[in-house]
Amino acid sequence: MATPIPGPPGVPLLGNVFDINTKDTWGSLRTLADKYGPIFKVKALGHQIVFIGSAALLEEICDERRFRKCVTGPVVEIRALVHDSLFTAYHHEDSWDVAHRIMAPMVSPSSTEGLMAQMNEQIAKLTAKWTATENQRIDVTNDLQRLDLQTGIACYFNQSVDYMDGPAPPVIAAMNNATLEAMKRPSRPKILTRLLHQRKFNKDINTLRTFAAEIIANRKSELTPKADMLNALMNTSDPVSGSTLGEERVIDEIITIFIGSATAPCLVSFAIYYLLQNTEEITRARDEIESILGPEDEITPTNISQFKYCEAILREAFRLSAVAPGFNIEPIPSDEPGNVTLADGKYEVPRNQAMIAVLHAVNRDPDVFDDPESFKPARMFGEAYDKLPSGVKKGFGNGKRQCFGRYPAWQWSLLTLIGILRRVDLISADKEYKLKQNGAFCLAPLEFFALASPRAI
């Protein structure tokens, strides 16, 4: 007989609504994973969700012969913003295949390498800002979000903006607000959503779609458009069906690009946060950087693979932070009778059961990591990383529907981290700072400030 899946007791009708803090959804799930172990269930407003918190179980449900991405919960809610886009399309919608075939060549490893010079140019604007004066107080996460948005516009749409100074562009707040609201809506009574939150959600959606429409309008006014992602979205036909993306679909995918890339600035911000707590790792990273680059050298496609310890720092920050904190999985639909078994029959779930990976728990699995709360980049270096199970390497999701922009996101993150370590001296602005997060699609250190000064190289 299967072992019952544990979970908090809940209350009649509402289930476990009060066990989830909508202001910090993922924090609540981390707490439940710590209490109930590698698998647990939550019921909210009549729906049951199973959560996965171990590397072995996650590896099992990432078997695409048995399981697939589940479009449910917050992902369904964000369809109000981006409709049937790359990360929100249902399996029966052919829109995913069409958009993927059109867009995939623009984010391949070779195409991503071709963006390196543009990325370096934008990153230099951040380091110039951070080194303009001694002991300059900087909002780390906000500045990195500005840089990410500015870099995306330059690399994918060949348009020039300057977001590094002055008020933050409204699109950043709108994207943060919309994705956070999408996280909250599934566990909130619909009447409260309509009465108290719908107007703000609609306003943020309008801000984002207007922003994307302006990018398209700018391209239409250009005399010699570039052969870039925007050109592919607007003009390329799907090689299989022959169809193209209408303007509303192009808007959907532009916004999708920015929502997806938002994990990268969060990751670099977390890397800085952990490095400032473990300054000996800054020394190790700089030793590696200076062994590869002279004062006038730049990172190129030829030498980027040599920064193995810097990459290990990113991997360890990725593990601890779980910036993209989870993803949805379900059994592949089948007419076979009975439930789906997990862990060699130890657990059973219904054939239509939505399951969510809680990566904060998976990435701290004590069966995989010694001292899992500590920041130790060495465990993500060389053979040590290669030997880790695949279940703890799912930060970008899994399989066919894993993060579409993982190559450019990782390249940007590595280039940005190296650029900062190379040219900027950072110390914590607040020695008493305690990590603050919210419950959005991607997690970031909030209200995280540092003091920045120029560093001689």
FIKOL-820143 format. One record per residue (C-alpha): x, y, z; residue in three letters. Coordinates in nm, 3 decimals. Layout:
BEGIN
X/Y/Z/ALA
...
END
This chain:
BEGIN
0.000/0.000/0.000/MET
0.122/0.350/-0.087/ALA
0.232/0.588/0.187/THR
-0.009/0.882/0.229/PRO
0.138/1.211/0.111/ILE
0.162/1.441/0.415/PRO
0.047/1.800/0.438/GLY
-0.090/2.064/0.673/PRO
-0.441/1.991/0.806/PRO
-0.618/2.304/0.676/GLY
-0.970/2.426/0.749/VAL
-1.310/2.336/0.598/PRO
-1.388/2.482/0.253/LEU
-1.077/2.702/0.237/LEU
-0.827/2.421/0.285/GLY
-0.471/2.546/0.340/ASN
-0.526/2.907/0.234/VAL
-0.393/3.028/0.568/PHE
-0.077/2.818/0.537/ASP
0.034/3.021/0.233/ILE
0.143/3.380/0.279/ASN
0.057/3.542/-0.055/THR
0.318/3.809/0.011/LYS
0.583/3.537/0.019/ASP
0.439/3.229/-0.148/THR
0.771/3.056/-0.198/TRP
0.879/3.129/0.158/GLY
0.566/2.952/0.280/SER
0.637/2.654/0.056/LEU
0.995/2.636/0.181/ARG
0.862/2.625/0.538/THR
0.620/2.345/0.450/LEU
0.893/2.150/0.272/ALA
1.116/2.178/0.578/ASP
0.832/2.044/0.794/LYS
0.678/1.773/0.577/TYR
0.975/1.650/0.379/GLY
1.041/1.553/0.017/PRO
0.677/1.543/-0.091/ILE
0.370/1.712/0.053/PHE
0.028/1.829/-0.055/LYS
-0.169/2.148/-0.011/VAL
-0.539/2.208/-0.073/LYS
-0.666/2.555/-0.155/ALA
-1.016/2.654/-0.264/LEU
-1.101/2.300/-0.370/GLY
-0.780/2.224/-0.560/HIS
-0.504/1.989/-0.448/GLN
-0.141/2.047/-0.545/ILE
0.148/1.815/-0.469/VAL
0.490/1.968/-0.404/PHE
0.823/1.800/-0.466/ILE
1.122/1.881/-0.245/GLY
1.391/1.618/-0.309/SER
1.640/1.565/-0.590/ALA
1.543/1.203/-0.646/ALA
1.170/1.271/-0.676/LEU
1.229/1.572/-0.901/LEU
1.453/1.366/-1.125/GLU
1.175/1.107/-1.149/GLU
0.901/1.351/-1.246/ILE
1.131/1.513/-1.502/CYS
1.117/1.191/-1.706/ASP
0.941/1.317/-2.020/GLU
0.828/0.966/-2.105/ARG
0.590/0.985/-1.807/ARG
0.546/1.352/-1.721/PHE
0.522/1.692/-1.890/ARG
0.497/2.061/-1.807/LYS
0.168/2.153/-1.642/CYS
0.013/2.487/-1.738/VAL
-0.176/2.572/-1.422/THR
-0.199/2.819/-1.136/GLY
0.007/3.137/-1.181/PRO
0.106/3.040/-1.536/VAL
-0.262/3.039/-1.633/VAL
-0.311/3.375/-1.463/GLU
-0.027/3.539/-1.656/ILE
-0.198/3.439/-1.983/ARG
-0.402/3.755/-1.929/ALA
-0.079/3.935/-2.013/LEU
0.092/3.716/-2.276/VAL
-0.184/3.475/-2.392/HIS
-0.056/3.153/-2.554/ASP
0.311/3.250/-2.556/SER
0.618/3.032/-2.522/LEU
0.589/2.972/-2.149/PHE
0.210/2.984/-2.115/THR
0.080/2.784/-2.413/ALA
-0.122/2.471/-2.340/TYR
-0.001/2.147/-2.496/HIS
-0.292/2.137/-2.742/HIS
-0.209/2.485/-2.877/GLU
0.020/2.485/-3.180/ASP
0.129/2.841/-3.099/SER
0.422/2.711/-2.893/TRP
0.565/2.510/-3.182/ASP
0.525/2.797/-3.428/VAL
0.686/3.059/-3.203/ALA
0.961/2.822/-3.092/HIS
1.064/2.739/-3.448/ARG
1.074/3.108/-3.538/ILE
1.260/3.225/-3.227/MET
1.491/2.937/-3.135/ALA
1.765/3.017/-3.389/PRO
1.805/3.362/-3.231/MET
1.894/3.219/-2.886/VAL
2.106/2.922/-2.991/SER
2.456/2.892/-2.841/PRO
2.616/3.032/-3.158/SER
2.372/3.323/-3.183/SER
2.423/3.396/-2.814/THR
2.800/3.413/-2.863/GLU
2.735/3.668/-3.136/GLY
2.568/3.894/-2.878/LEU
2.869/3.901/-2.647/MET
3.016/4.230/-2.768/ALA
2.678/4.404/-2.729/GLN
2.638/4.259/-2.382/MET
2.985/4.374/-2.281/ASN
2.908/4.723/-2.409/GLU
2.597/4.747/-2.193/GLN
2.767/4.598/-1.885/ILE
3.038/4.863/-1.913/ALA
2.767/5.125/-1.861/LYS
2.674/4.966/-1.528/LEU
3.033/4.947/-1.405/THR
3.089/5.307/-1.516/ALA
2.792/5.412/-1.304/LYS
2.908/5.211/-1.004/TRP
3.264/5.346/-1.023/THR
3.178/5.713/-1.080/ALA
3.253/5.800/-0.715/THR
3.396/5.641/-0.403/GLU
3.160/5.460/-0.164/ASN
2.855/5.523/-0.380/GLN
2.539/5.372/-0.231/ARG
2.377/5.151/-0.495/ILE
2.052/4.956/-0.513/ASP
2.204/4.633/-0.641/VAL
1.895/4.451/-0.763/THR
1.729/4.755/-0.918/ASN
2.040/4.855/-1.113/ASP
2.085/4.501/-1.243/LEU
1.720/4.490/-1.351/GLN
1.772/4.815/-1.540/ARG
2.081/4.671/-1.706/LEU
1.901/4.351/-1.803/ASP
1.615/4.543/-1.966/LEU
1.854/4.777/-2.144/GLN
2.067/4.486/-2.267/THR
1.767/4.294/-2.396/GLY
1.645/4.592/-2.595/ILE
1.992/4.640/-2.745/ALA
2.066/4.275/-2.822/CYS
1.729/4.149/-2.943/TYR
1.574/4.461/-3.091/PHE
1.879/4.678/-3.179/ASN
1.728/4.982/-3.012/GLN
1.913/5.216/-2.779/SER
1.779/5.324/-2.440/VAL
1.941/5.462/-2.126/ASP
1.787/5.323/-1.810/TYR
2.093/5.339/-1.588/MET
2.012/5.679/-1.438/ASP
1.699/5.864/-1.334/GLY
1.367/5.709/-1.238/PRO
1.333/5.340/-1.315/ALA
1.131/5.273/-1.633/PRO
0.768/5.193/-1.544/PRO
0.791/4.861/-1.727/VAL
1.011/4.714/-1.452/ILE
0.758/4.783/-1.178/ALA
0.472/4.670/-1.405/ALA
0.644/4.339/-1.476/MET
0.726/4.280/-1.110/ASN
0.370/4.370/-1.008/ASN
0.199/4.161/-1.275/ALA
0.400/3.846/-1.207/THR
0.357/3.886/-0.831/LEU
-0.018/3.928/-0.874/GLU
-0.028/3.617/-1.093/ALA
0.131/3.426/-0.806/MET
-0.131/3.547/-0.558/LYS
-0.448/3.500/-0.762/ARG
-0.485/3.118/-0.748/PRO
-0.506/3.115/-0.367/SER
-0.736/3.416/-0.335/ARG
-1.117/3.407/-0.365/PRO
-1.212/3.530/-0.712/LYS
-1.453/3.789/-0.576/ILE
-1.171/3.958/-0.384/LEU
-0.953/3.955/-0.693/THR
-1.222/4.121/-0.902/ARG
-1.312/4.382/-0.642/LEU
-0.970/4.473/-0.504/LEU
-0.697/4.376/-0.748/HIS
-0.821/4.351/-1.107/GLN
-0.790/4.721/-1.192/ARG
-0.422/4.732/-1.090/LYS
-0.352/4.409/-1.278/PHE
-0.513/4.553/-1.591/ASN
-0.307/4.871/-1.557/LYS
0.019/4.676/-1.535/ASP
-0.081/4.464/-1.834/ILE
-0.151/4.778/-2.035/ASN
0.188/4.927/-1.937/THR
0.372/4.617/-2.054/LEU
0.182/4.573/-2.380/ARG
0.219/4.942/-2.464/THR
0.593/4.914/-2.402/PHE
0.620/4.617/-2.640/ALA
0.403/4.791/-2.901/ALA
0.639/5.090/-2.894/GLU
0.933/4.861/-2.969/ILE
0.746/4.735/-3.276/ILE
0.655/5.089/-3.382/ALA
1.018/5.196/-3.355/ASN
1.120/4.911/-3.583/ARG
0.858/5.000/-3.842/LYS
1.005/5.350/-3.865/SER
1.357/5.223/-3.935/GLU
1.484/5.239/-4.292/LEU
1.724/4.944/-4.260/THR
1.598/4.694/-4.001/PRO
1.853/4.456/-3.848/LYS
1.844/4.078/-3.880/ALA
1.765/4.024/-3.512/ASP
1.504/3.868/-3.287/MET
1.255/4.145/-3.359/LEU
1.291/4.092/-3.732/ASN
1.233/3.720/-3.683/ALA
0.920/3.786/-3.477/LEU
0.777/4.034/-3.724/MET
0.878/3.887/-4.058/ASN
0.987/3.523/-4.042/THR
0.752/3.245/-4.148/SER
0.736/2.921/-3.955/ASP
0.931/2.670/-4.170/PRO
0.674/2.396/-4.102/VAL
0.332/2.563/-4.121/SER
0.430/2.871/-4.320/GLY
0.241/3.092/-4.075/SER
0.372/3.415/-3.925/THR
0.308/3.584/-3.593/LEU
0.052/3.863/-3.593/GLY
0.134/4.185/-3.410/GLU
-0.050/4.083/-3.093/GLU
0.150/3.759/-3.084/ARG
0.471/3.955/-3.137/VAL
0.379/4.169/-2.837/ILE
0.318/3.851/-2.636/ASP
0.662/3.714/-2.715/GLU
0.845/4.043/-2.654/ILE
0.700/4.052/-2.304/ILE
0.779/3.683/-2.260/THR
1.144/3.753/-2.342/ILE
1.165/4.012/-2.067/PHE
0.979/3.802/-1.809/ILE
1.212/3.513/-1.885/GLY
1.530/3.719/-1.874/SER
1.433/3.871/-1.538/ALA
1.589/3.573/-1.360/THR
1.937/3.681/-1.473/ALA
1.964/4.009/-1.278/PRO
1.816/3.832/-0.976/CYS
2.085/3.565/-1.002/LEU
2.371/3.816/-1.024/VAL
2.225/4.012/-0.734/SER
2.217/3.694/-0.524/PHE
2.574/3.611/-0.630/ALA
2.687/3.952/-0.502/ILE
2.489/3.902/-0.181/TYR
2.659/3.568/-0.112/TYR
3.003/3.697/-0.212/LEU
2.980/3.988/0.030/LEU
2.913/3.734/0.303/GLN
3.205/3.517/0.187/ASN
3.470/3.765/0.076/THR
3.739/3.499/0.037/GLU
3.545/3.384/-0.270/GLU
3.583/3.730/-0.424/ILE
3.960/3.690/-0.397/THR
3.947/3.348/-0.565/ARG
3.731/3.480/-0.847/ALA
3.956/3.780/-0.907/ARG
4.263/3.558/-0.912/ASP
4.101/3.357/-1.190/GLU
3.992/3.668/-1.381/ILE
4.338/3.825/-1.365/GLU
4.503/3.500/-1.477/SER
4.298/3.514/-1.797/ILE
4.253/3.885/-1.876/LEU
4.510/4.160/-1.893/GLY
4.412/4.520/-1.809/PRO
4.303/4.593/-2.168/GLU
4.159/4.253/-2.257/ASP
3.791/4.175/-2.305/GLU
3.591/3.859/-2.261/ILE
3.535/3.690/-2.597/THR
3.377/3.369/-2.724/PRO
3.730/3.226/-2.727/THR
3.811/3.279/-2.359/ASN
3.473/3.279/-2.182/ILE
3.489/2.904/-2.115/SER
3.806/2.956/-1.907/GLN
3.621/3.133/-1.623/PHE
3.535/2.807/-1.450/LYS
3.546/2.931/-1.091/TYR
3.335/3.237/-1.170/CYS
3.084/3.001/-1.328/GLU
3.096/2.784/-1.015/ALA
3.008/3.093/-0.810/ILE
2.704/3.151/-1.030/LEU
2.599/2.788/-1.005/ARG
2.621/2.794/-0.626/GLU
2.426/3.120/-0.611/ALA
2.171/2.961/-0.847/PHE
2.143/2.661/-0.612/ARG
2.094/2.858/-0.292/LEU
1.873/3.133/-0.432/SER
1.648/2.928/-0.663/ALA
1.574/3.254/-0.844/VAL
1.324/3.073/-1.065/ALA
1.182/2.899/-0.759/PRO
0.975/2.622/-0.911/GLY
0.803/2.474/-1.214/PHE
0.488/2.272/-1.277/ASN
0.474/1.906/-1.383/ILE
0.186/1.666/-1.448/GLU
0.155/1.305/-1.562/PRO
0.115/1.265/-1.936/ILE
-0.259/1.203/-1.993/PRO
-0.343/0.835/-2.025/SER
-0.648/0.611/-2.036/ASP
-0.478/0.357/-1.812/GLU
-0.667/0.292/-1.487/PRO
-0.532/0.371/-1.146/GLY
-0.300/0.632/-1.005/ASN
0.054/0.723/-1.104/VAL
0.320/0.588/-0.870/THR
0.632/0.765/-0.748/LEU
0.945/0.640/-0.570/ALA
0.894/0.276/-0.677/ASP
0.536/0.276/-0.555/GLY
0.591/0.448/-0.222/LYS
0.359/0.733/-0.323/TYR
0.063/0.762/-0.558/GLU
-0.091/1.065/-0.726/VAL
-0.398/1.096/-0.950/PRO
-0.333/1.091/-1.323/ARG
-0.437/1.455/-1.353/ASN
-0.237/1.573/-1.050/GLN
-0.047/1.901/-1.078/ALA
0.292/1.887/-0.908/MET
0.527/2.175/-0.837/ILE
0.900/2.149/-0.777/ALA
1.012/2.358/-0.478/VAL
1.370/2.420/-0.586/LEU
1.471/2.584/-0.260/HIS
1.415/2.244/-0.094/ALA
1.545/2.031/-0.382/VAL
1.868/2.232/-0.398/ASN
1.926/2.176/-0.025/ARG
1.862/1.804/-0.034/ASP
2.078/1.662/0.248/PRO
2.113/1.337/0.053/ASP
2.307/1.536/-0.208/VAL
2.475/1.825/-0.027/PHE
2.674/1.838/0.294/ASP
2.615/2.162/0.485/ASP
2.351/2.264/0.227/PRO
2.290/2.615/0.364/GLU
2.653/2.721/0.315/SER
2.783/2.902/0.007/PHE
3.056/2.674/-0.132/LYS
3.132/2.733/-0.500/PRO
3.392/2.455/-0.497/ALA
3.111/2.197/-0.502/ARG
3.000/2.344/-0.835/MET
3.349/2.332/-0.989/PHE
3.480/2.076/-1.236/GLY
3.424/1.708/-1.159/GLU
3.237/1.786/-0.837/ALA
2.965/1.955/-1.042/TYR
2.966/1.687/-1.309/ASP
2.896/1.419/-1.046/LYS
2.588/1.591/-0.903/LEU
2.252/1.430/-0.988/PRO
2.043/1.593/-1.258/SER
1.769/1.668/-1.004/GLY
1.973/1.953/-0.857/VAL
2.046/2.106/-1.198/LYS
1.691/2.211/-1.287/LYS
1.716/2.586/-1.228/GLY
1.605/2.652/-1.585/PHE
1.326/2.396/-1.578/GLY
1.316/2.069/-1.768/ASN
1.308/1.920/-2.112/GLY
1.117/2.053/-2.408/LYS
0.959/2.339/-2.214/ARG
1.263/2.446/-2.011/GLN
1.369/2.811/-2.014/CYS
1.384/2.922/-2.375/PHE
1.652/3.187/-2.312/GLY
1.883/2.990/-2.085/ARG
2.193/3.041/-2.302/TYR
2.177/3.422/-2.323/PRO
2.064/3.446/-1.959/ALA
2.364/3.247/-1.840/TRP
2.609/3.429/-2.067/GLN
2.479/3.770/-1.954/TRP
2.500/3.665/-1.589/SER
2.857/3.543/-1.622/LEU
2.972/3.848/-1.818/LEU
2.805/4.081/-1.569/THR
2.950/3.909/-1.263/LEU
3.301/3.911/-1.411/ILE
3.268/4.275/-1.518/GLY
3.162/4.380/-1.169/ILE
3.429/4.179/-0.986/LEU
3.694/4.307/-1.223/ARG
3.620/4.678/-1.201/ARG
3.415/4.743/-0.886/VAL
3.494/4.714/-0.516/ASP
3.177/4.641/-0.319/LEU
3.103/4.628/0.051/ILE
2.769/4.585/0.225/SER
2.596/4.915/0.291/ALA
2.407/4.766/0.583/ASP
2.596/4.512/0.791/LYS
2.269/4.409/0.958/GLU
2.087/4.341/0.631/TYR
1.867/4.032/0.641/LYS
1.759/3.878/0.314/LEU
1.416/4.000/0.201/LYS
1.214/3.848/-0.082/GLN
0.861/3.842/-0.217/ASN
0.656/3.573/-0.385/GLY
0.704/3.667/-0.749/ALA
0.783/3.448/-1.052/PHE
1.153/3.506/-0.985/CYS
1.313/3.587/-0.652/LEU
1.560/3.866/-0.580/ALA
1.721/4.027/-0.276/PRO
1.496/4.324/-0.198/LEU
1.622/4.648/-0.044/GLU
1.976/4.518/-0.093/PHE
2.224/4.806/-0.099/PHE
2.602/4.810/-0.133/ALA
2.875/5.073/-0.135/LEU
3.061/5.076/-0.468/ALA
3.402/5.219/-0.548/SER
3.632/5.196/-0.851/PRO
3.888/4.916/-0.853/ARG
4.223/4.943/-1.028/ALA
4.304/4.664/-1.274/ILE
END
